[in-house]
């Protein structure tokens, strides 16, 4: 299994109507989070501790809220907020 990101819950529904330039920024930031996780958790399936605390990141045009689930090798985008919508 390799690290992937996906929208979770209502973020997926919101992404269907968000502006395309904003979604490109969301995807860029999610890809950056993936690279960080790949380096930080080389043996993710064997991870024994708690998952790291999620966070909120500001991106051009808005912000995202995310959660990392190490054993599943996933970054979930929980919420997206486009300010110029």
HUTABEL-V312062 format. One record per residue. N is the residue number from 1. SS is DSSP state (h for helix, s for strand, l for the rest). NEAR is the number of other ideal C-beta (glycine too) atoms within 8 Angstrom. Layout:
# HUTABEL-V312062
n | ss | near
N | SS | NEAR
N | SS | NEAR
This chain:
# HUTABEL-V312062
n | ss | near
1 | l | 3
2 | l | 5
3 | l | 10
4 | s | 8
5 | s | 11
6 | s | 8
7 | s | 9
8 | l | 9
9 | l | 6
10 | h | 6
11 | h | 12
12 | h | 9
13 | h | 7
14 | h | 10
15 | h | 11
16 | l | 6
17 | l | 5
18 | l | 12
19 | l | 9
20 | h | 6
21 | h | 7
22 | h | 16
23 | h | 10
24 | h | 8
25 | h | 12
26 | h | 14
27 | h | 8
28 | h | 9
29 | h | 11
30 | h | 13
31 | h | 9
32 | h | 8
33 | h | 12
34 | h | 12
35 | h | 8
36 | h | 8
37 | h | 14
38 | h | 10
39 | h | 6
40 | h | 6
41 | l | 9
42 | l | 6
43 | l | 6
44 | h | 11
45 | h | 7
46 | h | 5
47 | l | 9
48 | l | 3
49 | l | 4
50 | l | 3
51 | l | 8
52 | l | 6
53 | l | 3
54 | l | 9
55 | s | 6
56 | s | 8
57 | s | 8
58 | s | 5
59 | s | 12
60 | l | 5
61 | l | 10
62 | s | 13
63 | s | 10
64 | s | 14
65 | s | 11
66 | s | 14
67 | s | 10
68 | s | 12
69 | s | 10
70 | l | 11
71 | l | 8
72 | l | 5
73 | l | 13
74 | s | 10
75 | s | 15
76 | s | 12
77 | s | 15
78 | s | 10
79 | s | 9
80 | s | 15
81 | s | 7
82 | s | 10
83 | l | 7
84 | l | 7
85 | l | 6
